[in-house]
């Protein structure tokens, strides 16, 4: 099993959610996060004072899927989240050793 973590622009969340639902991804976790990559934030003016905003709002989507679906899921996230501009985000793929459904103690892929 693999855990897919995608950091995306907040305004792309609905598109990514619908795209994942469309390919049958049954469970996701969404977290509002802040950070920066190459874009390094931006400057804003508030009441005449300029200040640096270096941690930008992002959304982290997490899902655990069977190994066989990694390519399909990552391609789906990329196509739904891409704007072609700096700051579109990143995808991280982690190995998951096991999963356990608390309700009935199903393990492995059956718990997904």
Chimera marker file (.cmm) of the C-alpha trace (Angstrom):
<marker_set name="trace">
<marker id="1" x="0.000" y="0.000" z="0.000" r="1" g="1" b="0" radius="0.5"/>
<marker id="2" x="1.048" y="3.586" z="-0.597" r="1" g="1" b="0" radius="0.5"/>
<marker id="3" x="0.112" y="6.860" z="1.035" r="1" g="1" b="0" radius="0.5"/>
<marker id="4" x="-0.269" y="9.722" z="-1.420" r="1" g="1" b="0" radius="0.5"/>
<marker id="5" x="0.220" y="13.211" z="0.037" r="1" g="1" b="0" radius="0.5"/>
<marker id="6" x="-0.602" y="16.055" z="-2.319" r="1" g="1" b="0" radius="0.5"/>
<marker id="7" x="0.017" y="19.692" z="-1.403" r="1" g="1" b="0" radius="0.5"/>
<marker id="8" x="-2.131" y="21.837" z="-3.709" r="1" g="1" b="0" radius="0.5"/>
<marker id="9" x="-3.571" y="25.325" z="-4.137" r="1" g="1" b="0" radius="0.5"/>
<marker id="10" x="-6.716" y="25.782" z="-2.004" r="1" g="1" b="0" radius="0.5"/>
<marker id="11" x="-8.858" y="26.836" z="-4.970" r="1" g="1" b="0" radius="0.5"/>
<marker id="12" x="-8.150" y="23.490" z="-6.692" r="1" g="1" b="0" radius="0.5"/>
<marker id="13" x="-9.500" y="21.352" z="-3.819" r="1" g="1" b="0" radius="0.5"/>
<marker id="14" x="-12.976" y="20.771" z="-5.259" r="1" g="1" b="0" radius="0.5"/>
<marker id="15" x="-11.600" y="19.794" z="-8.670" r="1" g="1" b="0" radius="0.5"/>
<marker id="16" x="-9.152" y="17.317" z="-7.134" r="1" g="1" b="0" radius="0.5"/>
<marker id="17" x="-11.826" y="15.860" z="-4.818" r="1" g="1" b="0" radius="0.5"/>
<marker id="18" x="-14.223" y="15.313" z="-7.719" r="1" g="1" b="0" radius="0.5"/>
<marker id="19" x="-11.495" y="13.833" z="-9.917" r="1" g="1" b="0" radius="0.5"/>
<marker id="20" x="-10.495" y="11.354" z="-7.188" r="1" g="1" b="0" radius="0.5"/>
<marker id="21" x="-14.124" y="10.453" z="-6.563" r="1" g="1" b="0" radius="0.5"/>
<marker id="22" x="-14.492" y="9.917" z="-10.314" r="1" g="1" b="0" radius="0.5"/>
<marker id="23" x="-11.802" y="7.217" z="-10.362" r="1" g="1" b="0" radius="0.5"/>
<marker id="24" x="-13.165" y="5.492" z="-7.267" r="1" g="1" b="0" radius="0.5"/>
<marker id="25" x="-10.862" y="6.736" z="-4.507" r="1" g="1" b="0" radius="0.5"/>
<marker id="26" x="-13.068" y="6.146" z="-1.487" r="1" g="1" b="0" radius="0.5"/>
<marker id="27" x="-11.338" y="7.980" z="1.332" r="1" g="1" b="0" radius="0.5"/>
<marker id="28" x="-9.288" y="11.146" z="1.633" r="1" g="1" b="0" radius="0.5"/>
<marker id="29" x="-8.153" y="13.386" z="4.462" r="1" g="1" b="0" radius="0.5"/>
<marker id="30" x="-7.895" y="17.126" z="3.829" r="1" g="1" b="0" radius="0.5"/>
<marker id="31" x="-5.855" y="19.510" z="5.984" r="1" g="1" b="0" radius="0.5"/>
<marker id="32" x="-5.350" y="23.248" z="5.616" r="1" g="1" b="0" radius="0.5"/>
<marker id="33" x="-1.616" y="23.920" z="5.815" r="1" g="1" b="0" radius="0.5"/>
<marker id="34" x="0.807" y="26.786" z="5.221" r="1" g="1" b="0" radius="0.5"/>
<marker id="35" x="4.195" y="26.702" z="3.548" r="1" g="1" b="0" radius="0.5"/>
<marker id="36" x="6.360" y="27.742" z="0.642" r="1" g="1" b="0" radius="0.5"/>
<marker id="37" x="8.552" y="26.232" z="-2.015" r="1" g="1" b="0" radius="0.5"/>
<marker id="38" x="10.348" y="27.957" z="-4.841" r="1" g="1" b="0" radius="0.5"/>
<marker id="39" x="7.862" y="30.810" z="-4.898" r="1" g="1" b="0" radius="0.5"/>
<marker id="40" x="9.152" y="32.013" z="-1.485" r="1" g="1" b="0" radius="0.5"/>
<marker id="41" x="5.963" y="33.906" z="-0.636" r="1" g="1" b="0" radius="0.5"/>
<marker id="42" x="5.129" y="37.446" z="-1.713" r="1" g="1" b="0" radius="0.5"/>
<marker id="43" x="4.939" y="41.019" z="-0.440" r="1" g="1" b="0" radius="0.5"/>
<marker id="44" x="1.699" y="42.709" z="0.585" r="1" g="1" b="0" radius="0.5"/>
<marker id="45" x="0.817" y="46.208" z="1.702" r="1" g="1" b="0" radius="0.5"/>
<marker id="46" x="-1.392" y="46.717" z="4.764" r="1" g="1" b="0" radius="0.5"/>
<marker id="47" x="-2.205" y="50.239" z="5.976" r="1" g="1" b="0" radius="0.5"/>
<marker id="48" x="0.686" y="51.644" z="4.027" r="1" g="1" b="0" radius="0.5"/>
<marker id="49" x="3.247" y="49.199" z="5.422" r="1" g="1" b="0" radius="0.5"/>
<marker id="50" x="4.841" y="46.577" z="3.210" r="1" g="1" b="0" radius="0.5"/>
<marker id="51" x="5.457" y="43.150" z="4.707" r="1" g="1" b="0" radius="0.5"/>
<marker id="52" x="6.585" y="39.747" z="3.523" r="1" g="1" b="0" radius="0.5"/>
<marker id="53" x="4.095" y="36.855" z="3.477" r="1" g="1" b="0" radius="0.5"/>
<marker id="54" x="6.384" y="33.827" z="3.405" r="1" g="1" b="0" radius="0.5"/>
<marker id="55" x="4.012" y="31.039" z="4.459" r="1" g="1" b="0" radius="0.5"/>
<marker id="56" x="1.263" y="30.722" z="1.881" r="1" g="1" b="0" radius="0.5"/>
<marker id="57" x="-2.027" y="28.862" z="2.417" r="1" g="1" b="0" radius="0.5"/>
<marker id="58" x="-2.124" y="25.396" z="0.845" r="1" g="1" b="0" radius="0.5"/>
<marker id="59" x="-4.262" y="22.263" z="1.190" r="1" g="1" b="0" radius="0.5"/>
<marker id="60" x="-2.850" y="18.803" z="1.916" r="1" g="1" b="0" radius="0.5"/>
<marker id="61" x="-4.821" y="15.829" z="0.612" r="1" g="1" b="0" radius="0.5"/>
<marker id="62" x="-3.884" y="12.381" z="1.913" r="1" g="1" b="0" radius="0.5"/>
<marker id="63" x="-5.119" y="8.973" z="0.798" r="1" g="1" b="0" radius="0.5"/>
<marker id="64" x="-3.894" y="5.391" z="1.139" r="1" g="1" b="0" radius="0.5"/>
<marker id="65" x="-4.273" y="3.195" z="-1.931" r="1" g="1" b="0" radius="0.5"/>
<marker id="66" x="-3.151" y="-0.198" z="-3.240" r="1" g="1" b="0" radius="0.5"/>
<marker id="67" x="0.268" y="-0.188" z="-4.951" r="1" g="1" b="0" radius="0.5"/>
<marker id="68" x="-1.370" y="-0.899" z="-8.307" r="1" g="1" b="0" radius="0.5"/>
<marker id="69" x="-3.230" y="2.453" z="-8.307" r="1" g="1" b="0" radius="0.5"/>
<marker id="70" x="-0.310" y="4.821" z="-7.639" r="1" g="1" b="0" radius="0.5"/>
<marker id="71" x="0.172" y="5.930" z="-11.233" r="1" g="1" b="0" radius="0.5"/>
<marker id="72" x="-3.552" y="6.413" z="-11.865" r="1" g="1" b="0" radius="0.5"/>
<marker id="73" x="-4.091" y="8.438" z="-8.690" r="1" g="1" b="0" radius="0.5"/>
<marker id="74" x="-1.023" y="10.651" z="-9.136" r="1" g="1" b="0" radius="0.5"/>
<marker id="75" x="-1.912" y="11.384" z="-12.771" r="1" g="1" b="0" radius="0.5"/>
<marker id="76" x="-5.450" y="12.274" z="-11.720" r="1" g="1" b="0" radius="0.5"/>
<marker id="77" x="-4.244" y="14.664" z="-9.009" r="1" g="1" b="0" radius="0.5"/>
<marker id="78" x="-1.755" y="16.278" z="-11.384" r="1" g="1" b="0" radius="0.5"/>
<marker id="79" x="-4.327" y="16.859" z="-14.116" r="1" g="1" b="0" radius="0.5"/>
<marker id="80" x="-6.910" y="18.274" z="-11.667" r="1" g="1" b="0" radius="0.5"/>
<marker id="81" x="-4.501" y="20.473" z="-9.648" r="1" g="1" b="0" radius="0.5"/>
<marker id="82" x="-2.264" y="21.873" z="-12.407" r="1" g="1" b="0" radius="0.5"/>
<marker id="83" x="-2.540" y="25.533" z="-13.373" r="1" g="1" b="0" radius="0.5"/>
<marker id="84" x="0.875" y="25.702" z="-15.012" r="1" g="1" b="0" radius="0.5"/>
<marker id="85" x="2.018" y="28.425" z="-12.634" r="1" g="1" b="0" radius="0.5"/>
<marker id="86" x="4.557" y="28.489" z="-9.839" r="1" g="1" b="0" radius="0.5"/>
<marker id="87" x="3.078" y="27.128" z="-6.607" r="1" g="1" b="0" radius="0.5"/>
<marker id="88" x="0.885" y="24.360" z="-8.058" r="1" g="1" b="0" radius="0.5"/>
<marker id="89" x="2.178" y="22.008" z="-5.372" r="1" g="1" b="0" radius="0.5"/>
<marker id="90" x="3.878" y="18.656" z="-4.869" r="1" g="1" b="0" radius="0.5"/>
<marker id="91" x="2.975" y="14.990" z="-4.480" r="1" g="1" b="0" radius="0.5"/>
<marker id="92" x="4.770" y="12.713" z="-2.027" r="1" g="1" b="0" radius="0.5"/>
<marker id="93" x="4.442" y="8.927" z="-2.071" r="1" g="1" b="0" radius="0.5"/>
<marker id="94" x="5.121" y="6.890" z="1.084" r="1" g="1" b="0" radius="0.5"/>
<marker id="95" x="5.112" y="3.155" z="1.799" r="1" g="1" b="0" radius="0.5"/>
<marker id="96" x="2.419" y="2.041" z="4.244" r="1" g="1" b="0" radius="0.5"/>
<marker id="97" x="3.230" y="-1.109" z="6.199" r="1" g="1" b="0" radius="0.5"/>
<marker id="98" x="-0.304" y="-1.890" z="7.296" r="1" g="1" b="0" radius="0.5"/>
<marker id="99" x="-3.768" y="-0.450" z="7.874" r="1" g="1" b="0" radius="0.5"/>
<marker id="100" x="-6.354" y="-1.555" z="10.413" r="1" g="1" b="0" radius="0.5"/>
<marker id="101" x="-10.035" y="-0.662" z="10.323" r="1" g="1" b="0" radius="0.5"/>
<marker id="102" x="-10.981" y="0.045" z="13.928" r="1" g="1" b="0" radius="0.5"/>
<marker id="103" x="-14.644" y="-0.986" z="13.546" r="1" g="1" b="0" radius="0.5"/>
<marker id="104" x="-14.033" y="-4.633" z="12.621" r="1" g="1" b="0" radius="0.5"/>
<marker id="105" x="-10.248" y="-5.045" z="12.684" r="1" g="1" b="0" radius="0.5"/>
<marker id="106" x="-9.911" y="-5.629" z="8.909" r="1" g="1" b="0" radius="0.5"/>
<marker id="107" x="-6.224" y="-5.314" z="7.978" r="1" g="1" b="0" radius="0.5"/>
<marker id="108" x="-4.203" y="-4.483" z="4.875" r="1" g="1" b="0" radius="0.5"/>
<marker id="109" x="-6.034" y="-3.489" z="1.687" r="1" g="1" b="0" radius="0.5"/>
<marker id="110" x="-9.317" y="-4.809" z="3.109" r="1" g="1" b="0" radius="0.5"/>
<marker id="111" x="-9.148" y="-1.959" z="5.634" r="1" g="1" b="0" radius="0.5"/>
<marker id="112" x="-9.026" y="0.658" z="2.905" r="1" g="1" b="0" radius="0.5"/>
<link id1="1" id2="2" r="1" g="1" b="0" radius="0.2"/>
<link id1="2" id2="3" r="1" g="1" b="0" radius="0.2"/>
<link id1="3" id2="4" r="1" g="1" b="0" radius="0.2"/>
<link id1="4" id2="5" r="1" g="1" b="0" radius="0.2"/>
<link id1="5" id2="6" r="1" g="1" b="0" radius="0.2"/>
<link id1="6" id2="7" r="1" g="1" b="0" radius="0.2"/>
<link id1="7" id2="8" r="1" g="1" b="0" radius="0.2"/>
<link id1="8" id2="9" r="1" g="1" b="0" radius="0.2"/>
<link id1="9" id2="10" r="1" g="1" b="0" radius="0.2"/>
<link id1="10" id2="11" r="1" g="1" b="0" radius="0.2"/>
<link id1="11" id2="12" r="1" g="1" b="0" radius="0.2"/>
<link id1="12" id2="13" r="1" g="1" b="0" radius="0.2"/>
<link id1="13" id2="14" r="1" g="1" b="0" radius="0.2"/>
<link id1="14" id2="15" r="1" g="1" b="0" radius="0.2"/>
<link id1="15" id2="16" r="1" g="1" b="0" radius="0.2"/>
<link id1="16" id2="17" r="1" g="1" b="0" radius="0.2"/>
<link id1="17" id2="18" r="1" g="1" b="0" radius="0.2"/>
<link id1="18" id2="19" r="1" g="1" b="0" radius="0.2"/>
<link id1="19" id2="20" r="1" g="1" b="0" radius="0.2"/>
<link id1="20" id2="21" r="1" g="1" b="0" radius="0.2"/>
<link id1="21" id2="22" r="1" g="1" b="0" radius="0.2"/>
<link id1="22" id2="23" r="1" g="1" b="0" radius="0.2"/>
<link id1="23" id2="24" r="1" g="1" b="0" radius="0.2"/>
<link id1="24" id2="25" r="1" g="1" b="0" radius="0.2"/>
<link id1="25" id2="26" r="1" g="1" b="0" radius="0.2"/>
<link id1="26" id2="27" r="1" g="1" b="0" radius="0.2"/>
<link id1="27" id2="28" r="1" g="1" b="0" radius="0.2"/>
<link id1="28" id2="29" r="1" g="1" b="0" radius="0.2"/>
<link id1="29" id2="30" r="1" g="1" b="0" radius="0.2"/>
<link id1="30" id2="31" r="1" g="1" b="0" radius="0.2"/>
<link id1="31" id2="32" r="1" g="1" b="0" radius="0.2"/>
<link id1="32" id2="33" r="1" g="1" b="0" radius="0.2"/>
<link id1="33" id2="34" r="1" g="1" b="0" radius="0.2"/>
<link id1="34" id2="35" r="1" g="1" b="0" radius="0.2"/>
<link id1="35" id2="36" r="1" g="1" b="0" radius="0.2"/>
<link id1="36" id2="37" r="1" g="1" b="0" radius="0.2"/>
<link id1="37" id2="38" r="1" g="1" b="0" radius="0.2"/>
<link id1="38" id2="39" r="1" g="1" b="0" radius="0.2"/>
<link id1="39" id2="40" r="1" g="1" b="0" radius="0.2"/>
<link id1="40" id2="41" r="1" g="1" b="0" radius="0.2"/>
<link id1="41" id2="42" r="1" g="1" b="0" radius="0.2"/>
<link id1="42" id2="43" r="1" g="1" b="0" radius="0.2"/>
<link id1="43" id2="44" r="1" g="1" b="0" radius="0.2"/>
<link id1="44" id2="45" r="1" g="1" b="0" radius="0.2"/>
<link id1="45" id2="46" r="1" g="1" b="0" radius="0.2"/>
<link id1="46" id2="47" r="1" g="1" b="0" radius="0.2"/>
<link id1="47" id2="48" r="1" g="1" b="0" radius="0.2"/>
<link id1="48" id2="49" r="1" g="1" b="0" radius="0.2"/>
<link id1="49" id2="50" r="1" g="1" b="0" radius="0.2"/>
<link id1="50" id2="51" r="1" g="1" b="0" radius="0.2"/>
<link id1="51" id2="52" r="1" g="1" b="0" radius="0.2"/>
<link id1="52" id2="53" r="1" g="1" b="0" radius="0.2"/>
<link id1="53" id2="54" r="1" g="1" b="0" radius="0.2"/>
<link id1="54" id2="55" r="1" g="1" b="0" radius="0.2"/>
<link id1="55" id2="56" r="1" g="1" b="0" radius="0.2"/>
<link id1="56" id2="57" r="1" g="1" b="0" radius="0.2"/>
<link id1="57" id2="58" r="1" g="1" b="0" radius="0.2"/>
<link id1="58" id2="59" r="1" g="1" b="0" radius="0.2"/>
<link id1="59" id2="60" r="1" g="1" b="0" radius="0.2"/>
<link id1="60" id2="61" r="1" g="1" b="0" radius="0.2"/>
<link id1="61" id2="62" r="1" g="1" b="0" radius="0.2"/>
<link id1="62" id2="63" r="1" g="1" b="0" radius="0.2"/>
<link id1="63" id2="64" r="1" g="1" b="0" radius="0.2"/>
<link id1="64" id2="65" r="1" g="1" b="0" radius="0.2"/>
<link id1="65" id2="66" r="1" g="1" b="0" radius="0.2"/>
<link id1="66" id2="67" r="1" g="1" b="0" radius="0.2"/>
<link id1="67" id2="68" r="1" g="1" b="0" radius="0.2"/>
<link id1="68" id2="69" r="1" g="1" b="0" radius="0.2"/>
<link id1="69" id2="70" r="1" g="1" b="0" radius="0.2"/>
<link id1="70" id2="71" r="1" g="1" b="0" radius="0.2"/>
<link id1="71" id2="72" r="1" g="1" b="0" radius="0.2"/>
<link id1="72" id2="73" r="1" g="1" b="0" radius="0.2"/>
<link id1="73" id2="74" r="1" g="1" b="0" radius="0.2"/>
<link id1="74" id2="75" r="1" g="1" b="0" radius="0.2"/>
<link id1="75" id2="76" r="1" g="1" b="0" radius="0.2"/>
<link id1="76" id2="77" r="1" g="1" b="0" radius="0.2"/>
<link id1="77" id2="78" r="1" g="1" b="0" radius="0.2"/>
<link id1="78" id2="79" r="1" g="1" b="0" radius="0.2"/>
<link id1="79" id2="80" r="1" g="1" b="0" radius="0.2"/>
<link id1="80" id2="81" r="1" g="1" b="0" radius="0.2"/>
<link id1="81" id2="82" r="1" g="1" b="0" radius="0.2"/>
<link id1="82" id2="83" r="1" g="1" b="0" radius="0.2"/>
<link id1="83" id2="84" r="1" g="1" b="0" radius="0.2"/>
<link id1="84" id2="85" r="1" g="1" b="0" radius="0.2"/>
<link id1="85" id2="86" r="1" g="1" b="0" radius="0.2"/>
<link id1="86" id2="87" r="1" g="1" b="0" radius="0.2"/>
<link id1="87" id2="88" r="1" g="1" b="0" radius="0.2"/>
<link id1="88" id2="89" r="1" g="1" b="0" radius="0.2"/>
<link id1="89" id2="90" r="1" g="1" b="0" radius="0.2"/>
<link id1="90" id2="91" r="1" g="1" b="0" radius="0.2"/>
<link id1="91" id2="92" r="1" g="1" b="0" radius="0.2"/>
<link id1="92" id2="93" r="1" g="1" b="0" radius="0.2"/>
<link id1="93" id2="94" r="1" g="1" b="0" radius="0.2"/>
<link id1="94" id2="95" r="1" g="1" b="0" radius="0.2"/>
<link id1="95" id2="96" r="1" g="1" b="0" radius="0.2"/>
<link id1="96" id2="97" r="1" g="1" b="0" radius="0.2"/>
<link id1="97" id2="98" r="1" g="1" b="0" radius="0.2"/>
<link id1="98" id2="99" r="1" g="1" b="0" radius="0.2"/>
<link id1="99" id2="100" r="1" g="1" b="0" radius="0.2"/>
<link id1="100" id2="101" r="1" g="1" b="0" radius="0.2"/>
<link id1="101" id2="102" r="1" g="1" b="0" radius="0.2"/>
<link id1="102" id2="103" r="1" g="1" b="0" radius="0.2"/>
<link id1="103" id2="104" r="1" g="1" b="0" radius="0.2"/>
<link id1="104" id2="105" r="1" g="1" b="0" radius="0.2"/>
<link id1="105" id2="106" r="1" g="1" b="0" radius="0.2"/>
<link id1="106" id2="107" r="1" g="1" b="0" radius="0.2"/>
<link id1="107" id2="108" r="1" g="1" b="0" radius="0.2"/>
<link id1="108" id2="109" r="1" g="1" b="0" radius="0.2"/>
<link id1="109" id2="110" r="1" g="1" b="0" radius="0.2"/>
<link id1="110" id2="111" r="1" g="1" b="0" radius="0.2"/>
<link id1="111" id2="112" r="1" g="1" b="0" radius="0.2"/>
</marker_set>
